């Protein structure tokens, strides 16, 4: 019997374990809509194929005295019909199960992932390979040319399975002094954290001081969105589909990025739906930034940092264009190589603090949980834009919308675009959809065609849906 | 596709009212891309309440027994029955709670049963039957039980190896009782100690490397 490979879970991933709750199991879903009803058997074959190449996805989560671990397993994933609500819990302490699932419903192939395993970009790689494998099986004829290309080496495919357990992007980028015992294996290479190659130049005391200055000022009270919890704590997901070009045109007209334009719209819709915000007049959003853009990494593990942007109403100009500009001017300096590097160094320093390392894991959970609650108090909403998805051929021409849902502790939206369709998926632990209504009406008022699909969450809605 | 004239949006799925503004919708329905999932109710909260209540009642019962004195003459059928039920409840509760990890559950049970026996012995005037007979029997049985379970359930080494090792180490405790002269009859403790030493030696010979790797993993700082 061989000893299983394992890698330690980094703090960035640990926080998902500490922060998960009944309403927010820290699961996200990526779905691709194909041009026919999904064939479960072919999808299973495609999954088997893809799963073999993604060693990281073989991992189960185990706990040690000081850390959680991702450990290699022999488990085998099964494709199932989509019978649970979106982003249903995956990880349950004490159970050795895989940290992802693949489900299908009508034309959709959905990949759901526990966030401690991977982030949106990592999961997008898996999904695009899965969908591509599926489309190749479904349309064997379309397969010829890319295969030929592969065999001649024109298309550079990884010679051996990558995406294994070991690439913890954070550790990879910064430092890898403490290599896990299995650091040479496929699993551990694939699962290593991504920060581990970033080391050795420790920041000056002045830099440390600047990091501590990132704390928010105390005088601005952040508006937090409340509501009625869904009856069984499921995530209320509402998908808005619209032509990408139309919305991009609006963002360009405001001279800001799409993400910041949508964030400003989100702020406006919260303000309108809450009837003017009341006394807490600052809205703040957390925006994850994919660090692979700045620090190239092959790791499918979590490798992102969040940037916080905010707007206080009643202090200067409050029209949409001004909010857009303000948000963009806050976002851009935080999303540079230097700023993110500073953030990462801070992460790594915390990760390596001796006092924290010898702290037993349950205590770490409590502390990370408190840190998470503290940061939640400073946030009204969250926004995540995965950007334009590009799928390999033949999948690309058979896939329409790609959708991205995240279980949420606060109202949130995730955007992604494919095939000229921008899908903005709102998720929230609350039944209310007022902010989504305002958001949609602002878009339709600008002449954008919006199609809405919503998860049924209340007893009445479900009864209507089943009749 | 259905449309909401108020929001001027198209709606996927057979909604009779707009999911955003609740106004009546018009047009023909198309199927929703999202399934309609019936409400589910998690029993987790209920189980948690039951567990905590049970622990409170068990702890209360054990404490109450202490208040009623610890002389053999005051310990009648009623108190024996009460203590028996309490102990049984505790054991069942822990066995159910730890059902997903049999090896770890066994360790929990050995420790709990050992403590209950010692406490019971104390309540009935301390005749050292717990240390002489009960503990050696429980410890030795747990090692045997783990040996059988591990084979029967085809566990992976990583799942049980440390717990099996721990069970064998716990089995050394009766040797300590013997050394300090806490027992009234030496044979059970000696047998249990010998059995544990044998188990530890075998574990070291057959799986020494795995034990070390597993310890390194679990204790990794």
Interface residues (C-beta under 8 A of the other chain):
Chain A: X1 X3 X4 X6 X8 X22 X33 X64 X65 X66 X67 X69 X71 X81 X82 X83 X84 X85 X86 X94 X95 X105 X106 X107 X108 X180 X181 X231 X232 X233 X234 X237 X238 X239 X357 X358 X433 X436 X437 X440 X441 X444 X449 X450 X451 X452 X453 X454 X455 X456 X459 X461 X462 X464 X465 X466
Chain B: X1 X4 X7 X8 X9 X10 X11 X12 X13 X14 X15 X16 X19 X20 X21 X31 X32 X33 X34 X35 X36 X37 X38 X39 X40 X41 X42 X44 X100 X101 X156 X157 X158 X209 X210 X213 X214 X216 X217 X218 X219 X220 X221
